[in-house]
Amino acid sequence: MSGTPPTAVVIGAGVIGLSAARALLATGYRVEVIEQGPVPNAHGSSVDSGRLIRHTYGTQHGYAALVDAAYAAWERLWADLGETHYTQTGTLMLSRPGASWAQDSAATLDRLGKRYRVLDRGEAARRFPLLNLEGVERAYWVETGGVLAAEPIIDALARHLRVHGGAVTPHTAVTDIDAERGHVRLEDGSHRAADLILVAAGPWAGRLWPELDDVLTPSRQLVCYADIPDDLYTAWRRMPMVLDIGEADSRTQGSVYAVPPVGDAPLKLGDHAFSLTGDPDVDRSPSAAELQRLFEMTRRQLAEPARYRLLSGRTCFYTVAPDSQFLHRCQGRAHVLAGFSGHGFKFGPLIGERFAELASGRLDETTFQTWLAARQ
Ligand SMILES: Cc1cc2nc3c(=O)[nH]c(=O)nc-3n(C[C@H](O)[C@H](O)[C@H](O)COP(=O)(O)OP(=O)(O)OC[C@H]3O[C@@H](n4cnc5c(N)ncnc54)[C@H](O)[C@@H]3O)c2cc1C
């Protein structure tokens, strides 16, 4: 590009907005990221102790097939940042009668040529004595997969942008956008003008892009953190992530997961079943009763559950789209990226890079949308 650089305003400093901003900056855009809260914003979907990256994806072959490219994009990010925020743990999937997610994931791994080991219950119990495997038929062990340190990544991305000439403006809500003129109105009544606007507003996206309001469902999710007994801590540091998932969209099948402690983070236990309810601006503190219920449900997968202590918990929002497929829409100068359906973090840098290709004309819109929805 020559002459005056094109300008971009990105709304939202989550993993998608910041990753897109980094890639736009590298393409020659002058970039400002505008965030309604602090950066990192603990109410955004991208801020927590960790987010998982894994090849195990049930029947969602398309997204499973993108995970190698996602890993490569993280490597490029670590090189840019000069710091790495990833710990490989490996992945353990538990398979129960009537739940096909683990088996489907194994079939997808076969298609991708990824190696895994099937363990019968006895072998799994010997190898993973920290788990309660009652009712488990078999387990699948995959060497790949690990934990991305989410909050440090958001922090590092924002620092990287600022160091390289981008702007990150916290505590400033965008109230509306004029897609045709390329105007963004801020809460104090002022506005910004840009050649390109990107709405990367997570569960708030429908407010700035009303056409998506009926398509996206914010889904309030709970996670809790548990204190590990001292004598088990070293063993937990060597544990894989544990995925005990029923049907991804079901609220009737249990869908619990455990994230082992990495770095300073405690053991995290969560429920992956979509609640499909909630408003990201209200009800952000889980009640003690809610947390206790989640803790009781999730610690059932642990051997000696009574020895673990509930430390704390939090709410976080998924933004659920039909078939959990990521969405892109474009109108005038404005774009929106949304619908990351509880599995978007791992793809943040990769999506940012592909979006910058679209913005700079190296990729057409149909190809980008097909790729983003992982339609094969
Ligand atoms: C409990 C939980 C566990 C998850 N686990 C995983 C996992 O293991 N692996 C994985 O890959 N993904 C996981 N995800 C999903 C992943 O975290 C999200 O898909 C991803 O973080 C979405 O990023 P985002 O940038 O789109 O949204 P966000 O991170 O929510 O960022 C949007 C930002 O926009 C800001 N904003 C909104 N409206 C405005 C406005 N009007 N003006 C200015 N700023 C605004 C918000 O404050 C927010 O900071 C999980 C999500 C949750 C909740």
The ligand as a MOL file (V3000), in Angstrom:
LIG
                    3D

  0  0  0     0  0            999 V3000
M  V30 BEGIN CTAB
M  V30 COUNTS 53 58 0 0 0
M  V30 BEGIN ATOM
M  V30 1 C -16.4300 -20.6590 30.1090 0
M  V30 2 C -15.8930 -20.5990 28.7190 0
M  V30 3 C -14.9820 -21.5620 28.2950 0
M  V30 4 C -14.4920 -21.5170 26.9930 0
M  V30 5 N -13.5790 -22.4550 26.6220 0
M  V30 6 C -13.0200 -22.3920 25.3980 0
M  V30 7 C -12.0010 -23.2940 25.0510 0
M  V30 8 O -11.6110 -24.1290 25.8610 0
M  V30 9 N -11.4540 -23.1900 23.8230 0
M  V30 10 C -11.8620 -22.2620 22.9170 0
M  V30 11 O -11.3250 -22.2340 21.8070 0
M  V30 12 N -12.8340 -21.3720 23.2190 0
M  V30 13 C -13.4150 -21.4260 24.4430 0
M  V30 14 N -14.3890 -20.5420 24.7930 0
M  V30 15 C -14.8920 -19.6070 23.7840 0
M  V30 16 C -13.9740 -18.4350 23.5840 0
M  V30 17 O -13.5360 -17.9320 24.8150 0
M  V30 18 C -14.7200 -17.3690 22.7830 0
M  V30 19 O -15.2020 -17.9580 21.5810 0
M  V30 20 C -13.8210 -16.1980 22.4060 0
M  V30 21 O -13.1430 -15.7260 23.5350 0
M  V30 22 C -14.6790 -15.0800 21.7960 0
M  V30 23 O -13.8730 -13.9470 21.6320 0
M  V30 24 P -14.4740 -12.5690 21.1240 0
M  V30 25 O -13.3170 -11.6770 20.9270 0
M  V30 26 O -15.4170 -12.8360 20.0050 0
M  V30 27 O -15.4190 -12.0690 22.3130 0
M  V30 28 P -15.0540 -11.3620 23.7010 0
M  V30 29 O -13.8440 -11.9520 24.2840 0
M  V30 30 O -16.2980 -11.3580 24.5160 0
M  V30 31 O -14.6780 -9.8870 23.2840 0
M  V30 32 C -15.6550 -8.9440 22.9260 0
M  V30 33 C -15.2540 -7.6330 23.5620 0
M  V30 34 O -16.0710 -6.6130 22.9910 0
M  V30 35 C -16.3530 -5.6650 23.9880 0
M  V30 36 N -17.5410 -4.9160 23.5700 0
M  V30 37 C -18.7800 -5.4110 23.3830 0
M  V30 38 N -19.6280 -4.4390 22.9870 0
M  V30 39 C -18.9020 -3.3010 22.9210 0
M  V30 40 C -19.2140 -1.9540 22.5800 0
M  V30 41 N -20.4530 -1.6140 22.2280 0
M  V30 42 N -18.2390 -1.0270 22.6210 0
M  V30 43 C -16.9600 -1.3650 22.9680 0
M  V30 44 N -16.6260 -2.6230 23.3290 0
M  V30 45 C -17.5750 -3.5970 23.2940 0
M  V30 46 C -16.5820 -6.5180 25.2190 0
M  V30 47 O -16.4630 -5.7910 26.4130 0
M  V30 48 C -15.5270 -7.6020 25.0650 0
M  V30 49 O -14.3280 -7.3080 25.7500 0
M  V30 50 C -14.9090 -20.5360 26.0850 0
M  V30 51 C -15.8080 -19.5390 26.5090 0
M  V30 52 C -16.2900 -19.5710 27.8130 0
M  V30 53 C -17.2610 -18.5130 28.2360 0
M  V30 END ATOM
M  V30 BEGIN BOND
M  V30 1 1 1 2
M  V30 2 1 2 3
M  V30 3 2 2 52
M  V30 4 2 3 4
M  V30 5 1 4 5
M  V30 6 1 4 50
M  V30 7 2 5 6
M  V30 8 1 6 7
M  V30 9 1 6 13
M  V30 10 2 7 8
M  V30 11 1 7 9
M  V30 12 1 9 10
M  V30 13 2 10 11
M  V30 14 1 10 12
M  V30 15 2 12 13
M  V30 16 1 13 14
M  V30 17 1 14 15
M  V30 18 1 14 50
M  V30 19 1 15 16
M  V30 20 1 16 17
M  V30 21 1 16 18
M  V30 22 1 18 19
M  V30 23 1 18 20
M  V30 24 1 20 21
M  V30 25 1 20 22
M  V30 26 1 22 23
M  V30 27 1 23 24
M  V30 28 2 24 25
M  V30 29 1 24 26
M  V30 30 1 24 27
M  V30 31 1 27 28
M  V30 32 2 28 29
M  V30 33 1 28 30
M  V30 34 1 28 31
M  V30 35 1 31 32
M  V30 36 1 32 33
M  V30 37 1 33 34
M  V30 38 1 33 48
M  V30 39 1 34 35
M  V30 40 1 35 36
M  V30 41 1 35 46
M  V30 42 1 36 37
M  V30 43 1 36 45
M  V30 44 2 37 38
M  V30 45 1 38 39
M  V30 46 1 39 40
M  V30 47 2 39 45
M  V30 48 1 40 41
M  V30 49 2 40 42
M  V30 50 1 42 43
M  V30 51 2 43 44
M  V30 52 1 44 45
M  V30 53 1 46 47
M  V30 54 1 46 48
M  V30 55 1 48 49
M  V30 56 2 50 51
M  V30 57 1 51 52
M  V30 58 1 52 53
M  V30 END BOND
M  V30 END CTAB
M  END
